[in-house]
Amino acid sequence: MENSKIRIDKYLWAIRIFKTRSAAVSACSEGKIKYMGETTVKPSRVVQIGEEYRIRKDGKRIDIKVQKIIDKRVSAQLAAECFIDITPPEEKEKEKLISAFYFNSGKRNNKQARPTKKDRRKISALRGDL
C-alpha cells in the first residue's frame, strides 16, 4: 500500500516496533513517540515516506526513517524493509553496555555475578540517573 493514509500507531504495530496496537497508542499518548525528534505525536498522525520518528521503548531509544508504508502486520524480514534504523551509534553502545548486565525486564542474567560498584555507576550514568 504505497500511497495510502495510515496512522502512526498502526504503522508502528505493522513494522513490529510494538507487539500490540494498543501498546503503540499508549506510547504515543505518553509522549514516547516524537516526530523529527522534537514534536510529540498523537496516535492519529498520518505517516508519510521520508519522515523520521524517535521512539522510546523499554528504556531504549530507536530512531527510524519511514521508507515504505504498510498497514498489515507482516513478517519481520518484510517489516525491516519498511524503515531505516537511524539510531546514533552512541545510543547503540549504551544499549550494549546496559544489556551486558540486564535484560529488557531490568533483571540480571542469573548466570552472571552482581554488578560491581564501578559497573553500577557506569549503568547509572548511561541511564542518566545521576
C-alpha positions in Angstrom: 0.0 0.0 0.0 2.3 2.8 -1.2 0.1 5.9 -1.3 -2.5 5.2 1.3 -3.0 7.1 4.5 -2.1 5.2 7.7 -2.0 6.2 11.3 1.3 6.2 13.2 0.0 3.7 15.8 -1.0 1.2 13.1 2.3 1.7 11.3 4.4 1.1 14.4 2.4 -2.1 15.1 2.7 -3.2 11.4 6.5 -2.8 11.3 6.8 -4.7 14.6 8.1 -2.0 16.9 5.2 -2.7 19.3 3.6 -6.0 19.9 0.1 -4.7 20.0 -1.7 -1.7 18.5 -2.9 -0.6 22.0 0.8 -0.5 23.2 1.6 1.8 20.3 -1.4 4.0 21.1 -0.3 4.3 24.8 3.3 5.1 23.8 2.0 7.9 21.6 -0.3 9.2 24.3 2.6 9.1 26.9 4.8 11.1 24.6 7.3 8.4 23.8 7.0 8.9 20.0 8.4 12.1 18.6 8.3 13.4 15.1 11.7 14.6 13.7 13.0 14.3 17.3 11.0 17.3 18.6 7.2 17.2 18.4 5.2 14.6 20.4 2.8 12.9 18.1 -0.8 11.8 18.5 -1.8 8.2 17.6 -3.9 9.5 14.7 -1.0 11.2 12.9 -0.7 10.2 9.3 2.7 8.6 8.3 4.5 9.8 5.2 7.5 8.4 3.4 10.7 10.1 4.5 9.6 11.2 7.9 11.8 10.5 11.0 10.5 9.3 14.3 12.2 8.9 17.7 10.7 6.1 19.8 11.4 5.3 23.5 10.7 1.7 24.4 11.8 -0.3 27.4 14.4 2.4 28.2 15.9 2.3 24.8 15.8 4.9 22.0 15.1 3.9 18.4 15.3 6.4 15.6 13.6 5.3 12.4 13.0 6.8 8.9 9.9 5.7 7.0 10.9 4.0 3.8 7.7 2.2 2.8 4.1 2.4 4.2 2.3 -0.8 5.1 -1.0 -1.3 7.0 -0.9 -5.0 7.8 1.4 -6.8 10.1 4.0 -8.7 8.1 7.0 -11.0 8.8 10.0 -9.4 10.5 12.0 -9.6 7.3 9.4 -7.7 5.3 8.9 -5.2 8.1 12.6 -4.4 8.2 12.4 -3.2 4.6 9.8 -0.6 5.5 12.0 1.6 7.7 15.7 2.5 8.1 17.2 2.4 11.6 19.0 5.7 12.0 19.7 5.4 15.7 23.1 7.1 16.5 26.0 4.7 17.2 26.4 6.1 20.8 22.9 5.1 21.7 23.5 1.6 20.4 26.7 1.4 22.6 24.8 2.5 25.6 22.3 -0.3 25.0 25.1 -2.9 24.7 26.7 -1.8 27.9 23.4 -1.8 29.8 22.3 -5.2 28.4 25.6 -6.7 29.4 24.1 -6.9 32.9 20.3 -6.6 32.4 17.7 -8.0 30.1 14.7 -5.9 28.8 12.9 -6.6 32.1 15.6 -4.9 34.1 16.6 -8.2 35.7 20.1 -9.7 35.8 21.0 -12.8 34.0 21.2 -15.5 36.7 24.5 -16.8 35.4 26.3 -13.5 35.9 27.5 -12.1 39.2 26.1 -8.9 40.6 27.5 -5.7 39.0 30.3 -4.2 41.0 30.0 -0.7 42.4 32.0 0.6 39.4 29.6 -1.2 37.0 26.6 0.2 38.7 28.0 3.7 38.4 28.5 3.2 34.7 25.0 1.8 34.2 23.5 4.8 36.2 25.5 7.3 34.1 24.3 5.7 30.9 20.7 5.7 32.0 21.0 9.3 33.2 20.1 8.5 36.8 22.9 10.8 38.1 
